[in-house]
Amino acid sequence: MESYEKIDKLLNSVVDSLFGERDTRVRGWLLLDSYTPTFLLTITYLLTIYLGTKYMRNRPAYSLKNVLLLYNFSVTVLSFYMLVELISAVWSAGYRLQCQALDEVGEADIRVAKVLWWYYFSKLIEFLDTIFIVLRKKNSQISFLHVYHHASMFNIWWCVLNWIPCGQSFFGPTLNSFIHVLMYSYYGLATIPSMHKYLWWKRYLTQAQLVQFVLTITHTVSAWVVPCGFPLGCLKFQTFYMCTLVVLFVNFYIQTYKKRKTEGGRMAKVGYPKHSHSNGVSSSLNGANSKQKLQ
């Protein structure tokens, strides 16, 4: 207990020295008062990947079909709730699209912050994406992009909720919630064999994610050009982080679909159908027949 208290004090002193005084409106909210739980959950996530792959190495893979069906549609419902509630909250509060400060509309800002807390918590839930991959022994899907995105988002959004829990922060989660409605419903449907022939739109999900990143960068940079009092350091970090995702996702897109096109050409030459796998995709992702899970 004493060691935990020392770690807790050290971690929180570090983040406070980096970011300054926290937003008092979110004090007492689950997991927010201390950085230690978020940090330890992230370490547990990373260790589970490392140790889990070793544990499963000589063991049969789990199917998890029913679990994955329930999981994917549950996350779809949560994403839909966040999308609708964010749109409703910012519309009723009269939020500006271009740049919205942190404390302009009183209680309406708290409503936005409450939805964004669920967005932060959803990043913890989404750690299960990787756990399912480990249990199903689909280790090729555990790429740097996959782990980097999952681990970083959970920690970044702890910081967002503590220092910038409303205002300008609403934009990215609104877009991302929309993308996740499409994405998790796709992966949920892909656990049902009879639906595979209808799931031709996986490629467009990746394209939509890239559009999402570009729109978020544009929205963030616009607050530099016409400022509204939103912390500039946060805007700079957001821009840098989203740029890293653009680079990684573009690389994934090129590698995935260039490779698939090459493989399709080879199969055609030897007389096989171009799409020899269900829906033209060759490996499984979170229960779906897909090359790799993207967030």
Helices and strands as residue ranges (DSSP letters): H 2-19, G 24-26, H 36-56, H 65-93, H 107-125, H 127-135, G 139-141, H 144-163, G 167-170, H 171-189, G 193-198, H 202-225, H 232-269, G 278-280, E 284-285, E 288-289
